[in-house]
Amino acid sequence: MIDDFEKSWLAKLSSSLEDVVGPEIKEEIMKGSEEFSDKSERQTIIDWSKQTIERLDELVDEDKRISILTRCACQYPKSDLQEIRQKYEETKSIDYAHKMLQEKFLTFLREGLRCDNEVIEFILSKGMGLAGRKSKNTIIATKIPKSGYILDYLKEKDRMKRRAIYCHCPRIRDALKTDTEISPTYCYCGAGYYKGIWEEIMQCPVKVELLESVLKGDDVCKIAIHLPS
């Protein structure tokens, strides 16, 4: 594990590009990022990100773009999903797995983040968190605000500032603060978080669809997870 967000994310992007579209397109898309790290000038990172996702949109079809970026996501620890995975294997019940995931999320809010009941009620009312809202074989998950900024998010009245506080990605938080427009394709990275959770539980591929995104001007990022029957 690389203890540097930029280096770690770029390594995942490079590997994903290599696997999905091959070395030639990878080199074209990755150019200019060779020396990037968390110490790099932020505007340089933002400008590169904007141009890179534009190149990706231009050179790679949608399905492959989704495959590439979902592999770049930060992942929920697989070790923390094993009890849910085991119960799913025993019951084949998505409902049961979904309920267990919601209980795990509530424990995180209460014990991990020490949220009070008012904050928890707000988060649940928006369908935010690990479990989201299930309808048949589709789950609609809304990301919670970045964990360390939840209270700041709730207090902030300015819509633009709230969107910047909300995002989990430091690169996109900085871009939103400078009003830089980056293609919403980037947000499939965040969608990969939920894809990883359900693929670990069900041990089979699932599809994700970006419904709303702060990069599209929305107040939240909302993802549909389409589970197999």
HELIX and SHEET records of a PDB file:
HELIX    1   1 PHE A    5  VAL A   21  1                                  17    
HELIX    2   2 PRO A   23  MET A   30  1                                   8    
HELIX    3   3 ARG A   42  LEU A   59  1                                  18    
HELIX    4   4 GLU A   62  THR A   70  1                                   9    
HELIX    5   5 LYS A   78  LEU A   81  5                                   4    
HELIX    6   6 GLN A   82  THR A   91  1                                  10    
HELIX    7   7 ILE A   94  THR A  107  1                                  14    
HELIX    8   8 PHE A  108  GLY A  112  3                                   5    
HELIX    9   9 ASN A  117  SER A  125  1                                   9    
HELIX   10  10 SER A  147  TYR A  149  5                                   3    
HELIX   11  11 ILE A  150  LYS A  155  1                                   6    
HELIX   12  12 ARG A  159  TYR A  166  1                                   8    
HELIX   13  13 PRO A  170  LYS A  177  1                                   8    
HELIX   14  14 PRO A  184  CYS A  187  5                                   4    
HELIX   15  15 TYR A  188  MET A  202  1                                  15    
HELIX   16  16 VAL A  214  LYS A  216  5                                   3    
SHEET    1   A 4 ARG A 133  SER A 135  0                                        
SHEET    2   A 4 THR A 138  THR A 142 -1                                        
SHEET    3   A 4 LYS A 222  HIS A 226 -1                                        
SHEET    4   A 4 LYS A 207  GLU A 212 -1                                        
END                                                                             
